Amino acid sequence: MKKIVFLALFVASGLTLQSCGGEKKDSTEKAEDLNEKKEDANTAMVDDDDSEFAVKAASGGMFEVEAGKLAQEKGASQAVKDFGAMMAQDHSKANGELKSIAELKNIAIPSTVGADMQKHLDELAKVSGTEFDKKYVDMMVDDHEDDIKAFTKESEEGKDAELKAFAAKTATVVKGHLEKITTIQKNMK
């Protein structure tokens, strides 16, 4: 009986220490950690920079899909609703392509958007109408400008051929998105 009580206390103390030992990681951080472990164990099939790009692109792509769905629901203008629909469709397709490459290359990618992107989704969910349109459009302009830089860099400097090709193809699509959303932004003023 004493052994069982001792064992129970030992397990409980271990769980307590584990729960106090750091913040809860989001899906993006978990994927990055897993890829780093693969790199450290020499089991990674791609360069660290390539896997980091894949993680960020996957999280960003999921964000675009979810934000696009919100735009279709909460947007005031038809242009914002249509852009949101295009985001959901185009980024769902790109996410599927990236997921296939990640599986082939043994890259861990997140299953949900990262905490920082979730904050943006939460902000968008709190507003609607013209207030939503302004916040969403501004967010999409900034996001697509950042995406173009990241996808262009990967297409030029990436070491994995499939990820480079994916980045180059997707950068072209993202540039088209940026042109459309900046036009919407100009027409709103």
CYANA upper distance limits for C-alpha pairs under 8 A (distance plus 0.5 A):
  1 MET  CA      5 VAL  CA      6.91
  2 LYS  CA      6 PHE  CA      6.52
  3 LYS  CA      7 LEU  CA      6.47
  4 ILE  CA      8 ALA  CA      6.55
  5 VAL  CA      9 LEU  CA      6.66
  6 PHE  CA     10 PHE  CA      6.58
  7 LEU  CA     11 VAL  CA      6.66
  8 ALA  CA     12 ALA  CA      6.57
  9 LEU  CA     13 SER  CA      6.51
 10 PHE  CA     14 GLY  CA      6.70
 11 VAL  CA     15 LEU  CA      6.73
 12 ALA  CA     16 THR  CA      6.64
 13 SER  CA     17 LEU  CA      6.66
 14 GLY  CA     18 GLN  CA      6.60
 15 LEU  CA     19 SER  CA      6.58
 16 THR  CA     20 CYS  CA      6.78
 17 LEU  CA     21 GLY  CA      6.57
 18 GLN  CA     22 GLY  CA      8.45
 25 LYS  CA     29 GLU  CA      6.30
 25 LYS  CA     30 LYS  CA      6.75
 26 ASP  CA     30 LYS  CA      6.74
 26 ASP  CA    114 GLY  CA      6.49
 26 ASP  CA    115 ALA  CA      6.77
 27 SER  CA     31 ALA  CA      6.70
 27 SER  CA    110 PRO  CA      5.39
 27 SER  CA    111 SER  CA      6.59
 27 SER  CA    112 THR  CA      6.33
 27 SER  CA    113 VAL  CA      7.54
 27 SER  CA    114 GLY  CA      6.77
 28 THR  CA     32 GLU  CA      6.76
 28 THR  CA     55 VAL  CA      7.11
 28 THR  CA     56 LYS  CA      8.16
 28 THR  CA     59 SER  CA      7.35
 28 THR  CA    109 ILE  CA      7.53
 28 THR  CA    110 PRO  CA      5.29
 28 THR  CA    111 SER  CA      8.24
 28 THR  CA    112 THR  CA      7.82
 28 THR  CA    113 VAL  CA      7.36
 28 THR  CA    114 GLY  CA      5.68
 29 GLU  CA     33 ASP  CA      6.60
 29 GLU  CA    110 PRO  CA      8.49
 29 GLU  CA    114 GLY  CA      8.06
 30 LYS  CA     34 LEU  CA      6.63
 30 LYS  CA    110 PRO  CA      7.92
 31 ALA  CA     35 ASN  CA      6.68
 31 ALA  CA     55 VAL  CA      7.39
 31 ALA  CA    108 ALA  CA      5.56
 31 ALA  CA    109 ILE  CA      5.74
 31 ALA  CA    110 PRO  CA      6.03
 32 GLU  CA     36 GLU  CA      6.70
 32 GLU  CA     51 SER  CA      8.41
 32 GLU  CA     52 GLU  CA      7.26
 32 GLU  CA     55 VAL  CA      7.36
 32 GLU  CA    108 ALA  CA      7.84
 32 GLU  CA    109 ILE  CA      8.20
 33 ASP  CA     37 LYS  CA      6.73
 34 LEU  CA     38 LYS  CA      6.82
 34 LEU  CA    108 ALA  CA      7.07
 35 ASN  CA     39 GLU  CA      6.71
 35 ASN  CA     44 ALA  CA      7.59
 35 ASN  CA     48 ASP  CA      8.10
 35 ASN  CA     51 SER  CA      7.37
 35 ASN  CA    107 ILE  CA      6.97
 35 ASN  CA    108 ALA  CA      6.55
 36 GLU  CA     40 ASP  CA      6.60
 36 GLU  CA     48 ASP  CA      7.80
 37 LYS  CA     41 ALA  CA      6.57
 38 LYS  CA     42 ASN  CA      6.51
 38 LYS  CA     43 THR  CA      5.43
 38 LYS  CA     44 ALA  CA      5.32
 39 GLU  CA     43 THR  CA      6.58
 39 GLU  CA     44 ALA  CA      5.43
 39 GLU  CA     47 ASP  CA      8.46
 39 GLU  CA     48 ASP  CA      7.45
 44 ALA  CA    106 ASN  CA      7.54
 44 ALA  CA    107 ILE  CA      8.08
 45 MET  CA    105 LYS  CA      6.22
 45 MET  CA    106 ASN  CA      6.97
 45 MET  CA    107 ILE  CA      8.21
 46 VAL  CA     50 ASP  CA      6.78
 46 VAL  CA     51 SER  CA      7.01
 46 VAL  CA    105 LYS  CA      7.35
 46 VAL  CA    107 ILE  CA      8.25
 46 VAL  CA    159 LYS  CA      8.11
 46 VAL  CA    160 ASP  CA      6.91
 47 ASP  CA     51 SER  CA      6.91
 47 ASP  CA    159 LYS  CA      7.23
 47 ASP  CA    160 ASP  CA      7.98
 48 ASP  CA     52 GLU  CA      6.59
 49 ASP  CA     53 PHE  CA      6.65
 49 ASP  CA    158 GLY  CA      7.92
 50 ASP  CA     54 ALA  CA      6.80
 50 ASP  CA    154 GLU  CA      7.88
 50 ASP  CA    158 GLY  CA      6.52
 50 ASP  CA    159 LYS  CA      7.42
 50 ASP  CA    160 ASP  CA      7.42
 50 ASP  CA    163 LEU  CA      7.77
 51 SER  CA     55 VAL  CA      6.77
 51 SER  CA    107 ILE  CA      6.66
 51 SER  CA    108 ALA  CA      8.35
 52 GLU  CA     56 LYS  CA      6.80
 53 PHE  CA     57 ALA  CA      6.42
 53 PHE  CA    150 ALA  CA      8.13
 53 PHE  CA    154 GLU  CA      7.73
 54 ALA  CA     58 ALA  CA      6.48
 54 ALA  CA     98 LEU  CA      7.83
 54 ALA  CA    102 ALA  CA      7.91
 54 ALA  CA    107 ILE  CA      8.21
 54 ALA  CA    109 ILE  CA      7.29
 54 ALA  CA    163 LEU  CA      8.38
 55 VAL  CA     59 SER  CA      6.77
 55 VAL  CA    108 ALA  CA      7.86
 55 VAL  CA    109 ILE  CA      5.46
 55 VAL  CA    110 PRO  CA      6.90
 56 LYS  CA     60 GLY  CA      6.45
 57 ALA  CA     61 GLY  CA      6.34
 58 ALA  CA     62 MET  CA      6.74
 58 ALA  CA     95 ASN  CA      6.76
 58 ALA  CA     98 LEU  CA      7.60
 58 ALA  CA     99 LYS  CA      8.32
 58 ALA  CA    109 ILE  CA      6.98
 58 ALA  CA    110 PRO  CA      7.19
 59 SER  CA     63 PHE  CA      6.73
 59 SER  CA    109 ILE  CA      8.47
 59 SER  CA    110 PRO  CA      6.87
 59 SER  CA    111 SER  CA      8.46
 59 SER  CA    112 THR  CA      7.20
 59 SER  CA    113 VAL  CA      5.19
 59 SER  CA    114 GLY  CA      6.66
 59 SER  CA    117 MET  CA      8.41
 60 GLY  CA     64 GLU  CA      6.73
 60 GLY  CA    113 VAL  CA      7.55
 60 GLY  CA    117 MET  CA      8.11
 61 GLY  CA     65 VAL  CA      6.89
 61 GLY  CA     91 HIS  CA      6.00
 61 GLY  CA     92 SER  CA      7.83
 61 GLY  CA     94 ALA  CA      7.92
 61 GLY  CA     95 ASN  CA      6.53
 62 MET  CA     66 GLU  CA      6.75
 62 MET  CA     91 HIS  CA      7.82
 62 MET  CA     92 SER  CA      8.04
 62 MET  CA     95 ASN  CA      7.73
 62 MET  CA    112 THR  CA      7.54
 62 MET  CA    113 VAL  CA      6.50
 63 PHE  CA     67 ALA  CA      6.42
 63 PHE  CA    113 VAL  CA      6.48
 63 PHE  CA    117 MET  CA      6.93
 63 PHE  CA    118 GLN  CA      8.16
 63 PHE  CA    121 LEU  CA      8.06
 64 GLU  CA     68 GLY  CA      6.34
 64 GLU  CA     87 MET  CA      6.51
 64 GLU  CA     88 ALA  CA      7.10
 64 GLU  CA     91 HIS  CA      7.01
 65 VAL  CA     69 LYS  CA      6.79
 65 VAL  CA     84 GLY  CA      8.49
 65 VAL  CA     87 MET  CA      6.34
 65 VAL  CA     88 ALA  CA      4.57
 65 VAL  CA     89 GLN  CA      7.90
 65 VAL  CA     91 HIS  CA      6.46
 65 VAL  CA     92 SER  CA      6.91
 66 GLU  CA     70 LEU  CA      6.87
 66 GLU  CA     88 ALA  CA      7.53
 66 GLU  CA    121 LEU  CA      8.02
 67 ALA  CA     71 ALA  CA      6.69
 67 ALA  CA     84 GLY  CA      7.63
 67 ALA  CA     88 ALA  CA      8.41
 67 ALA  CA    121 LEU  CA      6.84
 67 ALA  CA    124 LEU  CA      8.20
 67 ALA  CA    136 TYR  CA      8.35
 68 GLY  CA     72 GLN  CA      6.86
 68 GLY  CA     81 LYS  CA      8.39
 68 GLY  CA     83 PHE  CA      7.80
 68 GLY  CA     84 GLY  CA      4.20
 68 GLY  CA     85 ALA  CA      6.35
 68 GLY  CA     86 MET  CA      8.01
 68 GLY  CA     87 MET  CA      5.82
 68 GLY  CA     88 ALA  CA      5.65
 69 LYS  CA     73 GLU  CA      6.96
 69 LYS  CA     84 GLY  CA      6.66
 69 LYS  CA     85 ALA  CA      7.26
 69 LYS  CA     88 ALA  CA      6.86
 70 LEU  CA     74 LYS  CA      6.26
 70 LEU  CA     75 GLY  CA      8.02
 70 LEU  CA     84 GLY  CA      7.97
 70 LEU  CA    124 LEU  CA      8.05
 70 LEU  CA    125 ALA  CA      7.53
 71 ALA  CA     75 GLY  CA      5.35
 71 ALA  CA     80 VAL  CA      6.83
 71 ALA  CA     81 LYS  CA      5.81
 71 ALA  CA     83 PHE  CA      8.36
 71 ALA  CA     84 GLY  CA      5.54
 71 ALA  CA     85 ALA  CA      8.24
 71 ALA  CA    132 PHE  CA      8.31
 71 ALA  CA    133 ASP  CA      8.13
 71 ALA  CA    136 TYR  CA      7.87
 72 GLN  CA     80 VAL  CA      7.90
 72 GLN  CA     81 LYS  CA      4.83
 72 GLN  CA     82 ASP  CA      7.60
 72 GLN  CA     84 GLY  CA      6.12
 72 GLN  CA     85 ALA  CA      6.82
 73 GLU  CA     81 LYS  CA      7.98
 74 LYS  CA    127 VAL  CA      8.22
 74 LYS  CA    128 SER  CA      5.45
 74 LYS  CA    129 GLY  CA      6.54
 74 LYS  CA    132 PHE  CA      7.26
 75 GLY  CA     80 VAL  CA      6.46
 75 GLY  CA     81 LYS  CA      6.19
 75 GLY  CA    128 SER  CA      6.75
 75 GLY  CA    129 GLY  CA      5.75
 75 GLY  CA    130 THR  CA      7.47
 75 GLY  CA    132 PHE  CA      6.51
 75 GLY  CA    133 ASP  CA      6.03
 76 ALA  CA     80 VAL  CA      7.76
 76 ALA  CA     81 LYS  CA      8.05
 76 ALA  CA    128 SER  CA      7.87
 76 ALA  CA    129 GLY  CA      4.83
 76 ALA  CA    130 THR  CA      5.95
 76 ALA  CA    132 PHE  CA      8.05
 76 ALA  CA    133 ASP  CA      6.93
 77 SER  CA     81 LYS  CA      6.92
 77 SER  CA    129 GLY  CA      8.37
 77 SER  CA    130 THR  CA      8.07
 77 SER  CA    133 ASP  CA      7.76
 78 GLN  CA     82 ASP  CA      6.45
 79 ALA  CA     83 PHE  CA      6.54
 79 ALA  CA    184 ILE  CA      7.44
 80 VAL  CA     84 GLY  CA      6.54
 80 VAL  CA    133 ASP  CA      7.00
 80 VAL  CA    137 VAL  CA      8.09
 80 VAL  CA    184 ILE  CA      8.08
 81 LYS  CA     85 ALA  CA      6.79
 82 ASP  CA     86 MET  CA      6.77
 83 PHE  CA     87 MET  CA      6.67
 83 PHE  CA    180 LYS  CA      8.42
 83 PHE  CA    181 ILE  CA      8.01
 84 GLY  CA     88 ALA  CA      6.72
 85 ALA  CA     89 GLN  CA      6.71
 86 MET  CA     90 ASP  CA      6.35
 87 MET  CA     91 HIS  CA      6.17
 87 MET  CA     92 SER  CA      8.46
 88 ALA  CA     92 SER  CA      6.35
 89 GLN  CA     93 LYS  CA      6.88
 90 ASP  CA     94 ALA  CA      6.80
 91 HIS  CA     95 ASN  CA      6.29
 92 SER  CA     96 GLY  CA      6.74
 93 LYS  CA     97 GLU  CA      6.94
 94 ALA  CA     98 LEU  CA      6.62
 94 ALA  CA    170 THR  CA      7.74
 95 ASN  CA     99 LYS  CA      6.49
 96 GLY  CA    100 SER  CA      6.80
 97 GLU  CA    101 ILE  CA      6.91
 97 GLU  CA    166 PHE  CA      8.40
 98 LEU  CA    102 ALA  CA      6.54
 98 LEU  CA    166 PHE  CA      7.98
 99 LYS  CA    103 GLU  CA      6.65
 99 LYS  CA    109 ILE  CA      8.13
100 SER  CA    104 LEU  CA      6.71
101 ILE  CA    105 LYS  CA      6.54
101 ILE  CA    162 GLU  CA      7.59
101 ILE  CA    163 LEU  CA      7.80
102 ALA  CA    106 ASN  CA      6.21
102 ALA  CA    107 ILE  CA      5.16
102 ALA  CA    108 ALA  CA      7.26
102 ALA  CA    109 ILE  CA      7.58
103 GLU  CA    107 ILE  CA      6.78
103 GLU  CA    108 ALA  CA      8.32
110 PRO  CA    114 GLY  CA      8.38
113 VAL  CA    117 MET  CA      6.54
113 VAL  CA    118 GLN  CA      6.65
114 GLY  CA    118 GLN  CA      6.61
115 ALA  CA    119 LYS  CA      6.80
116 ASP  CA    120 HIS  CA      7.37
117 MET  CA    121 LEU  CA      6.94
118 GLN  CA    122 ASP  CA      6.59
119 LYS  CA    123 GLU  CA      6.68
120 HIS  CA    124 LEU  CA      6.76
121 LEU  CA    125 ALA  CA      6.61
122 ASP  CA    126 LYS  CA      7.04
123 GLU  CA    127 VAL  CA      7.72
124 LEU  CA    128 SER  CA      8.29
124 LEU  CA    132 PHE  CA      6.96
124 LEU  CA    135 LYS  CA      7.64
124 LEU  CA    136 TYR  CA      7.43
127 VAL  CA    131 GLU  CA      6.77
127 VAL  CA    132 PHE  CA      5.72
128 SER  CA    132 PHE  CA      4.95
128 SER  CA    133 ASP  CA      7.94
129 GLY  CA    133 ASP  CA      6.85
130 THR  CA    134 LYS  CA      6.77
131 GLU  CA    135 LYS  CA      6.82
132 PHE  CA    136 TYR  CA      6.31
133 ASP  CA    137 VAL  CA      6.38
134 LYS  CA    138 ASP  CA      6.58
134 LYS  CA    185 GLN  CA      8.41
134 LYS  CA    188 MET  CA      8.49
135 LYS  CA    139 MET  CA      6.55
136 TYR  CA    140 MET  CA      6.54
137 VAL  CA    141 VAL  CA      6.69
137 VAL  CA    181 ILE  CA      7.08
137 VAL  CA    184 ILE  CA      8.06
137 VAL  CA    185 GLN  CA      6.76
138 ASP  CA    142 ASP  CA      6.86
138 ASP  CA    185 GLN  CA      7.86
139 MET  CA    143 ASP  CA      6.46
140 MET  CA    144 HIS  CA      6.37
140 MET  CA    178 LEU  CA      8.35
140 MET  CA    181 ILE  CA      7.50
141 VAL  CA    145 GLU  CA      6.69
141 VAL  CA    178 LEU  CA      6.75
141 VAL  CA    181 ILE  CA      6.77
141 VAL  CA    182 THR  CA      6.91
142 ASP  CA    146 ASP  CA      6.86
143 ASP  CA    147 ASP  CA      6.59
144 HIS  CA    148 ILE  CA      6.56
144 HIS  CA    174 VAL  CA      6.96
144 HIS  CA    175 LYS  CA      8.06
144 HIS  CA    177 HIS  CA      7.85
144 HIS  CA    178 LEU  CA      6.24
145 GLU  CA    149 LYS  CA      7.16
145 GLU  CA    178 LEU  CA      7.58
146 ASP  CA    150 ALA  CA      6.89
147 ASP  CA    151 PHE  CA      6.43
147 ASP  CA    171 ALA  CA      8.20
147 ASP  CA    174 VAL  CA      7.75
148 ILE  CA    152 THR  CA      6.30
148 ILE  CA    171 ALA  CA      6.25
148 ILE  CA    174 VAL  CA      6.94
148 ILE  CA    175 LYS  CA      7.15
149 LYS  CA    153 LYS  CA      6.52
150 ALA  CA    154 GLU  CA      6.74
151 PHE  CA    155 SER  CA      6.55
151 PHE  CA    167 ALA  CA      5.45
151 PHE  CA    168 ALA  CA      7.18
151 PHE  CA    170 THR  CA      7.71
151 PHE  CA    171 ALA  CA      5.92
152 THR  CA    156 GLU  CA      6.71
152 THR  CA    167 ALA  CA      7.30
152 THR  CA    168 ALA  CA      7.01
152 THR  CA    171 ALA  CA      6.73
153 LYS  CA    157 GLU  CA      6.22
153 LYS  CA    158 GLY  CA      7.86
154 GLU  CA    158 GLY  CA      5.11
154 GLU  CA    163 LEU  CA      8.07
154 GLU  CA    164 LYS  CA      6.35
154 GLU  CA    167 ALA  CA      6.58
154 GLU  CA    168 ALA  CA      8.31
155 SER  CA    163 LEU  CA      8.06
155 SER  CA    164 LYS  CA      4.82
155 SER  CA    165 ALA  CA      6.99
155 SER  CA    166 PHE  CA      8.23
155 SER  CA    167 ALA  CA      5.60
155 SER  CA    168 ALA  CA      5.42
156 GLU  CA    164 LYS  CA      7.61
157 GLU  CA    164 LYS  CA      8.36
158 GLY  CA    163 LEU  CA      7.63
158 GLY  CA    164 LYS  CA      6.09
159 LYS  CA    164 LYS  CA      7.77
160 ASP  CA    164 LYS  CA      6.61
161 ALA  CA    165 ALA  CA      6.66
162 GLU  CA    166 PHE  CA      6.60
163 LEU  CA    167 ALA  CA      6.48
164 LYS  CA    168 ALA  CA      6.64
165 ALA  CA    169 LYS  CA      6.65
166 PHE  CA    170 THR  CA      6.47
167 ALA  CA    171 ALA  CA      6.32
168 ALA  CA    172 THR  CA      7.12
169 LYS  CA    173 VAL  CA      7.37
170 THR  CA    174 VAL  CA      6.62
171 ALA  CA    175 LYS  CA      6.58
172 THR  CA    176 GLY  CA      7.01
173 VAL  CA    177 HIS  CA      6.87
174 VAL  CA    178 LEU  CA      6.67
175 LYS  CA    179 GLU  CA      6.80
176 GLY  CA    180 LYS  CA      6.86
177 HIS  CA    181 ILE  CA      6.62
178 LEU  CA    182 THR  CA      6.48
179 GLU  CA    183 THR  CA      6.77
180 LYS  CA    184 ILE  CA      6.83
181 ILE  CA    185 GLN  CA      6.57
182 THR  CA    186 LYS  CA      6.63
183 THR  CA    187 ASN  CA      6.72
184 ILE  CA    188 MET  CA      6.79
185 GLN  CA    189 LYS  CA      7.42
